[in-house]
Amino acid sequence: MDHSVAKTFDFNDDELKLLLVAVRQMRRTFAEPRKRDPGIEAYAALYDALFEKLHGLTGPLPDQVEEAL
């Protein structure tokens, strides 16, 4: 984990992982609608980008968590 960034925003490892899970759920929420409505693609792409950033901050995750993502 990039501790300097996490500490800047006062997040601990568990909080970052919870945020990652929440963003993953939003990506799942958009998965089907984005196939039918290209108008929400830009909004859904923001969640994709946020997921990648948070995933980079969390560092290695336990295997069972990584597989679920």
LOGUTOR-867992 format. One line per field, with one value per residue: residue number from 1; residue in three letters; x, z negated, y negated of N, C-alpha, C, O, CB in turn. Coordinates in nm, 4 decimals, decimal comma. Atoms other than C-alpha are relative to their C-alpha. Glycine has a CB too. Example, Ala and Ser with C-alpha at 12.3 -4.5 7.8 and 13.67 -1.06 7.14 Angstrom:
num = c(1 / 2) .
residu = c(ALA / SER) .
n.east = c(0,0890 / -0,0820) .
n.up = c(0,0000 / 0,0060) .
n.north = c(0,1190 / 0,1190) .
ca.east = c(1,2300 / 1,3670) .
ca.up = c(-0,7800 / -0,7140) .
ca.north = c(0,4500 / 0,1060) .
c.east = c(0,0900 / -0,0770) .
c.up = c(0,0000 / -0,0730) .
c.north = c(-0,1200 / -0,1090) .
o.east = c(0,1936 / -0,0261) .
o.up = c(-0,0665 / -0,0899) .
o.north = c(-0,1181 / -0,2198) .
cb.east = c(-0,0992 / 0,0414) .
cb.up = c(-0,1246 / 0,1415) .
cb.north = c(-0,0027 / -0,0462) .
***
This chain:
num = c(1 / 2 / 3 / 4 / 5 / 6 / 7 / 8 / 9 / 10 / 11 / 12 / 13 / 14 / 15 / 16 / 17 / 18 / 19 / 20 / 21 / 22 / 23 / 24 / 25 / 26 / 27 / 28 / 29 / 30 / 31 / 32 / 33 / 34 / 35 / 36 / 37 / 38 / 39 / 40 / 41 / 42 / 43 / 44 / 45 / 46 / 47 / 48 / 49 / 50 / 51 / 52 / 53 / 54 / 55 / 56 / 57 / 58 / 59 / 60 / 61 / 62 / 63 / 64 / 65 / 66 / 67 / 68 / 69) .
residu = c(MET / ASP / HIS / SER / VAL / ALA / LYS / THR / PHE / ASP / PHE / ASN / ASP / ASP / GLU / LEU / LYS / LEU / LEU / LEU / VAL / ALA / VAL / ARG / GLN / MET / ARG / ARG / THR / PHE / ALA / GLU / PRO / ARG / LYS / ARG / ASP / PRO / GLY / ILE / GLU / ALA / TYR / ALA / ALA / LEU / TYR / ASP / ALA / LEU / PHE / GLU / LYS / LEU / HIS / GLY / LEU / THR / GLY / PRO / LEU / PRO / ASP / GLN / VAL / GLU / GLU / ALA / LEU) .
n.east = c(0,0835 / -0,0691 / 0,0425 / 0,0021 / 0,1304 / 0,1018 / -0,0120 / 0,0445 / 0,1450 / 0,0297 / 0,0603 / -0,0829 / 0,0075 / 0,1348 / 0,0914 / -0,0239 / 0,0557 / 0,1449 / 0,0297 / -0,0204 / 0,1162 / 0,1152 / -0,0129 / 0,0213 / 0,1441 / 0,0553 / -0,0354 / 0,0943 / 0,1299 / -0,0002 / -0,0415 / 0,1083 / 0,0545 / -0,0918 / 0,0108 / 0,1228 / 0,0113 / -0,1334 / -0,0010 / -0,0575 / -0,1363 / -0,0975 / 0,0165 / -0,0511 / -0,1460 / -0,0567 / -0,0117 / -0,1089 / -0,1264 / -0,0134 / -0,0324 / -0,1417 / -0,0803 / 0,0101 / -0,0668 / -0,1428 / -0,0314 / 0,0174 / -0,1096 / 0,0427 / 0,1178 / 0,0072 / 0,0389 / 0,1447 / 0,0529 / -0,0476 / 0,0769 / 0,1350 / -0,0027) .
n.up = c(0,0000 / 0,0015 / 0,1305 / 0,0050 / -0,0496 / 0,0963 / 0,1208 / -0,0336 / 0,0140 / 0,1269 / -0,0192 / 0,0343 / -0,1015 / -0,0034 / -0,0608 / -0,1441 / -0,0541 / -0,0016 / -0,1136 / -0,1203 / -0,0117 / -0,0351 / -0,1400 / -0,0787 / -0,0058 / -0,0957 / -0,1341 / -0,0297 / -0,0222 / -0,1336 / -0,1026 / -0,0957 / -0,0628 / -0,0941 / -0,1273 / -0,0667 / -0,0093 / -0,0115 / 0,0659 / 0,1344 / -0,0108 / 0,0590 / 0,1448 / 0,0407 / -0,0178 / 0,1179 / 0,1027 / -0,0415 / 0,0287 / 0,1452 / 0,0451 / -0,0284 / 0,0934 / 0,1340 / -0,0025 / 0,0086 / 0,1351 / 0,1012 / -0,0023 / -0,0117 / 0,0743 / 0,0191 / -0,1231 / -0,0136 / -0,0333 / -0,1347 / -0,0945 / -0,0063 / -0,0733) .
n.north = c(0,1179 / 0,1280 / 0,0519 / 0,1456 / 0,0443 / -0,0437 / 0,0816 / 0,1347 / 0,0027 / -0,0644 / -0,1315 / -0,1144 / -0,1052 / -0,0576 / 0,0969 / -0,0008 / -0,1237 / 0,0170 / 0,0877 / -0,0796 / -0,0883 / 0,0833 / 0,0405 / -0,1222 / -0,0220 / 0,0961 / -0,0480 / -0,1088 / 0,0625 / 0,0588 / -0,0968 / -0,0271 / 0,1208 / 0,0644 / -0,0730 / 0,0430 / 0,1454 / 0,0605 / 0,1298 / -0,0079 / -0,0531 / 0,0929 / -0,0076 / -0,1308 / 0,0024 / 0,0657 / -0,1040 / -0,0893 / 0,0682 / 0,0073 / -0,1348 / -0,0255 / 0,0802 / -0,0581 / -0,1307 / 0,0300 / 0,0454 / -0,1042 / -0,0957 / -0,1398 / -0,0402 / -0,1457 / -0,0679 / -0,0126 / 0,1319 / 0,0318 / -0,0794 / 0,0559 / 0,1259) .
ca.east = c(0,0000 / 0,1142 / 0,1005 / 0,1758 / -0,1426 / -0,3500 / -0,2163 / -0,2838 / -0,6520 / -0,6354 / -0,7422 / -0,6188 / -0,5733 / -0,9130 / -1,0932 / -0,9276 / -1,0290 / -1,3875 / -1,3866 / -1,2526 / -1,5373 / -1,7950 / -1,6613 / -1,6538 / -2,0231 / -2,0995 / -1,9129 / -2,1337 / -2,4409 / -2,3417 / -2,2343 / -2,5698 / -2,7131 / -2,3975 / -2,4467 / -2,7950 / -2,7452 / -2,4274 / -2,5282 / -2,4086 / -2,0742 / -1,8852 / -2,0277 / -1,9507 / -1,5972 / -1,5382 / -1,6054 / -1,3707 / -1,0933 / -1,1606 / -1,1514 / -0,8088 / -0,6731 / -0,8040 / -0,6792 / -0,3337 / -0,3481 / -0,4556 / -0,1545 / -0,1668 / -0,5022 / -0,5730 / -0,6214 / -0,9910 / -1,0535 / -0,8442 / -1,0318 / -1,3650 / -1,2566) .
ca.up = c(0,0000 / 0,0683 / -0,2963 / -0,2271 / -0,0247 / -0,2701 / -0,5647 / -0,3856 / -0,3839 / -0,7206 / -0,5827 / -0,7343 / -0,5330 / -0,6292 / -0,5308 / -0,1903 / -0,1373 / -0,2325 / 0,0199 / 0,2815 / 0,2129 / 0,2321 / 0,5652 / 0,6932 / 0,6054 / 0,8005 / 1,1002 / 1,0768 / 1,0573 / 1,3855 / 1,5664 / 1,7269 / 1,7754 / 1,9489 / 2,2122 / 2,2888 / 2,2408 / 2,3784 / 2,2106 / 1,8741 / 2,0037 / 1,8983 / 1,5464 / 1,5205 / 1,6487 / 1,3533 / 1,1196 / 1,3241 / 1,2890 / 0,9169 / 0,8657 / 1,0309 / 0,8150 / 0,4927 / 0,5939 / 0,6406 / 0,2942 / 0,1118 / 0,2173 / 0,2036 / 0,0957 / -0,0473 / 0,2329 / 0,1605 / 0,1829 / 0,4969 / 0,6715 / 0,5870 / 0,7442) .
ca.north = c(0,0000 / -0,3541 / -0,4558 / -0,8213 / -0,8617 / -0,6592 / -0,8576 / -1,1864 / -1,0995 / -0,9201 / -0,5795 / -0,2585 / 0,0630 / 0,2023 / -0,1172 / -0,1180 / 0,2437 / 0,1587 / -0,1259 / 0,1122 / 0,3549 / 0,0734 / -0,0467 / 0,3113 / 0,3398 / 0,0227 / 0,1663 / 0,4749 / 0,2526 / 0,0857 / 0,4042 / 0,4884 / 0,1383 / 0,0164 / 0,2876 / 0,1528 / -0,2201 / -0,3749 / -0,7013 / -0,5748 / -0,4510 / -0,7643 / -0,7433 / -0,3718 / -0,4358 / -0,6685 / -0,3759 / -0,1575 / -0,4153 / -0,4622 / -0,0864 / -0,0657 / -0,3491 / -0,1967 / 0,1463 / -0,0056 / -0,1617 / 0,1531 / 0,3551 / 0,7330 / 0,8693 / 1,2144 / 1,4683 / 1,5219 / 1,1472 / 1,1015 / 1,3839 / 1,2226 / 0,8954) .
c.east = c(0,0879 / -0,0447 / -0,0048 / -0,1338 / -0,1092 / 0,0040 / -0,0453 / -0,1497 / -0,0473 / -0,0802 / 0,0946 / -0,0215 / -0,1407 / -0,1009 / 0,0187 / -0,0582 / -0,1524 / -0,0434 / 0,0132 / -0,1199 / -0,1242 / 0,0040 / -0,0198 / -0,1501 / -0,0659 / 0,0329 / -0,0936 / -0,1386 / -0,0097 / 0,0257 / -0,1090 / -0,0553 / 0,0942 / 0,0017 / -0,1203 / -0,0065 / 0,1378 / 0,0107 / 0,0601 / 0,1441 / 0,1026 / -0,0059 / 0,0571 / 0,1523 / 0,0694 / 0,0179 / 0,1110 / 0,1354 / 0,0243 / 0,0368 / 0,1489 / 0,0900 / -0,0020 / 0,0703 / 0,1510 / 0,0430 / -0,0058 / 0,1146 / -0,0523 / -0,1203 / 0,0048 / -0,0554 / -0,1510 / -0,0649 / 0,0379 / -0,0804 / -0,1407 / -0,0060 / 0,0109) .
c.up = c(0,0000 / -0,1263 / -0,0044 / 0,0490 / -0,0995 / -0,1251 / 0,0250 / -0,0211 / -0,1240 / 0,0151 / -0,0510 / 0,1064 / 0,0127 / 0,0656 / 0,1510 / 0,0645 / 0,0047 / 0,1145 / 0,1315 / 0,0243 / 0,0410 / 0,1461 / 0,0912 / 0,0136 / 0,0976 / 0,1433 / 0,0406 / 0,0300 / 0,1420 / 0,1111 / 0,1049 / 0,0643 / 0,1019 / 0,1331 / 0,0800 / 0,0254 / 0,0057 / -0,0672 / -0,1393 / 0,0015 / -0,0668 / -0,1528 / -0,0535 / 0,0110 / -0,1165 / -0,1143 / 0,0341 / -0,0358 / -0,1514 / -0,0579 / 0,0202 / -0,0945 / -0,1399 / -0,0072 / -0,0096 / -0,1393 / -0,1035 / -0,0037 / 0,0086 / -0,0906 / -0,0228 / 0,1268 / 0,0197 / 0,0353 / 0,1436 / 0,1049 / 0,0167 / 0,0787 / 0,1474) .
c.north = c(-0,1241 / -0,0722 / -0,1511 / -0,0540 / 0,0364 / -0,0860 / -0,1435 / -0,0138 / 0,0737 / 0,1296 / 0,1065 / 0,1087 / 0,0566 / -0,0944 / -0,0058 / 0,1245 / -0,0068 / -0,0914 / 0,0754 / 0,0913 / -0,0798 / -0,0418 / 0,1209 / 0,0270 / -0,0972 / 0,0418 / 0,1130 / -0,0548 / -0,0548 / 0,1015 / 0,0244 / -0,1270 / -0,0645 / 0,0717 / -0,0494 / -0,1498 / -0,0639 / -0,1364 / 0,0031 / 0,0488 / -0,0915 / 0,0050 / 0,1308 / 0,0045 / -0,0703 / 0,1005 / 0,0986 / -0,0609 / -0,0097 / 0,1360 / 0,0283 / -0,0791 / 0,0596 / 0,1344 / -0,0192 / -0,0436 / 0,1113 / 0,0981 / 0,1414 / 0,0294 / 0,1504 / 0,0658 / 0,0065 / -0,1327 / -0,0362 / 0,0756 / -0,0553 / -0,1294 / 0,0260) .
o.east = c(0,1935 / -0,1432 / -0,0842 / -0,1869 / -0,1955 / -0,1009 / -0,1000 / -0,1973 / -0,1674 / -0,1701 / 0,2156 / -0,1066 / -0,1899 / -0,1882 / -0,0791 / -0,1144 / -0,2138 / -0,1443 / -0,0677 / -0,1670 / -0,2026 / -0,0981 / -0,0788 / -0,1966 / -0,1571 / -0,0499 / -0,1353 / -0,2093 / -0,1162 / 0,0081 / -0,0818 / -0,0678 / 0,0478 / 0,0394 / -0,1179 / -0,0724 / 0,2010 / 0,1213 / 0,1046 / 0,2050 / 0,1916 / 0,0975 / 0,1277 / 0,2184 / 0,1828 / 0,1183 / 0,1820 / 0,2232 / 0,1366 / 0,1192 / 0,2151 / 0,1908 / 0,1026 / 0,1345 / 0,2194 / 0,1557 / 0,0662 / 0,1336 / -0,1676 / -0,1228 / 0,0714 / -0,1389 / -0,2004 / -0,1663 / -0,0459 / -0,1150 / -0,1962 / -0,1103 / 0,0147) .
o.up = c(-0,0633 / -0,1257 / -0,0801 / -0,0088 / -0,1305 / -0,1770 / -0,0647 / -0,0698 / -0,1423 / -0,0642 / -0,0304 / 0,1939 / 0,1236 / 0,1403 / 0,2252 / 0,1738 / 0,0991 / 0,1799 / 0,2224 / 0,1373 / 0,1239 / 0,2147 / 0,1986 / 0,1206 / 0,1708 / 0,2329 / 0,1562 / 0,1164 / 0,2033 / 0,2284 / 0,2243 / 0,1866 / 0,2011 / 0,2342 / 0,2031 / 0,1195 / -0,0977 / -0,0873 / -0,1895 / -0,1041 / -0,1369 / -0,2195 / -0,1544 / -0,0710 / -0,1504 / -0,1855 / -0,0545 / -0,0887 / -0,1980 / -0,1489 / -0,0699 / -0,1417 / -0,2031 / -0,1072 / -0,0757 / -0,1809 / -0,2032 / -0,1040 / 0,0461 / -0,2079 / 0,0523 / 0,1957 / 0,1294 / 0,1051 / 0,2200 / 0,2084 / 0,1266 / 0,1342 / 0,2266) .
o.north = c(-0,1260 / -0,1462 / -0,2070 / -0,1488 / -0,0457 / -0,1241 / -0,2076 / -0,1163 / 0,0935 / 0,1575 / 0,0976 / 0,0929 / 0,0771 / -0,0503 / -0,0142 / 0,1171 / 0,0428 / -0,0648 / 0,0573 / 0,1036 / -0,0336 / -0,0396 / 0,1088 / 0,0661 / -0,0588 / 0,0249 / 0,1208 / -0,0029 / -0,0483 / 0,0685 / 0,0125 / -0,1323 / -0,1206 / 0,0125 / -0,0491 / -0,1941 / -0,0854 / -0,1866 / -0,1001 / 0,0660 / -0,0433 / 0,0014 / 0,1321 / 0,0681 / -0,0368 / 0,0972 / 0,1462 / 0,0072 / 0,0096 / 0,1446 / 0,0798 / -0,0266 / 0,0741 / 0,1666 / 0,0590 / -0,0166 / 0,1067 / 0,1669 / 0,1627 / -0,0080 / 0,2218 / 0,0073 / -0,0195 / -0,1345 / -0,0840 / 0,0188 / -0,0522 / -0,1640 / -0,0681) .
cb.east = c(-0,0950 / -0,0301 / 0,0921 / 0,1144 / -0,0303 / 0,0200 / 0,1442 / 0,0364 / -0,0647 / -0,0749 / -0,0345 / -0,0338 / 0,0975 / -0,0459 / 0,0212 / 0,1494 / 0,0453 / -0,0484 / 0,0931 / 0,1291 / -0,0254 / -0,0053 / 0,1383 / 0,0717 / -0,0619 / 0,0544 / 0,1477 / -0,0071 / -0,0240 / 0,1034 / 0,0380 / -0,1125 / -0,0337 / 0,1406 / -0,0118 / -0,1182 / -0,0795 / 0,0372 / -0,1385 / -0,0835 / 0,0369 / -0,0260 / -0,1482 / -0,0629 / 0,0364 / -0,0902 / -0,1331 / -0,0075 / 0,0003 / -0,1299 / -0,0854 / 0,0327 / -0,0510 / -0,1463 / -0,0366 / 0,0355 / -0,0941 / -0,1275 / 0,0875 / 0,1166 / -0,1292 / -0,0890 / 0,0563 / -0,0602 / 0,0527 / 0,1493 / -0,0058 / -0,0525 / 0,1148) .
cb.up = c(-0,1208 / 0,1298 / -0,1078 / 0,0835 / 0,1378 / -0,0371 / -0,0506 / 0,1444 / 0,1222 / -0,0879 / 0,1485 / -0,1439 / -0,0330 / -0,1415 / -0,0608 / 0,0293 / -0,0838 / -0,1338 / -0,0003 / -0,0112 / -0,1336 / -0,0892 / 0,0257 / -0,0661 / -0,1396 / -0,0279 / 0,0047 / -0,1172 / -0,1021 / 0,0068 / -0,0658 / -0,0694 / -0,1062 / -0,0576 / -0,0252 / -0,0815 / -0,1188 / 0,1450 / -0,0075 / -0,0868 / 0,1467 / 0,0495 / -0,0384 / 0,0856 / 0,1318 / -0,0453 / -0,0163 / 0,1521 / 0,0632 / -0,0633 / 0,0752 / 0,1460 / -0,0043 / -0,0404 / 0,1292 / 0,0991 / -0,0396 / 0,0241 / -0,1228 / -0,0350 / 0,0746 / -0,1237 / 0,0009 / -0,1280 / -0,0990 / 0,0136 / -0,0453 / -0,1389 / -0,0465) .
cb.north = c(0,0002 / -0,0848 / 0,0498 / -0,0581 / 0,0623 / 0,1478 / 0,0012 / -0,0342 / 0,0594 / -0,0954 / 0,0246 / 0,0533 / 0,1118 / 0,0344 / -0,1390 / -0,0090 / 0,1206 / -0,0565 / -0,1222 / 0,0828 / 0,0740 / -0,1236 / -0,0654 / 0,1219 / -0,0148 / -0,1417 / 0,0478 / 0,0990 / -0,1123 / -0,1080 / 0,1322 / 0,0743 / -0,1006 / -0,0050 / 0,1524 / 0,0409 / -0,0559 / -0,0134 / -0,0532 / 0,0915 / 0,0200 / -0,1444 / -0,0132 / 0,1113 / -0,0697 / -0,1171 / 0,0746 / 0,0282 / -0,1409 / -0,0510 / 0,1041 / -0,0356 / -0,1444 / 0,0158 / 0,0787 / -0,1072 / -0,1095 / 0,0741 / -0,0159 / 0,0943 / -0,0407 / 0,0357 / 0,1390 / 0,0544 / -0,1069 / 0,0332 / 0,1450 / -0,0234 / -0,0880) .
***
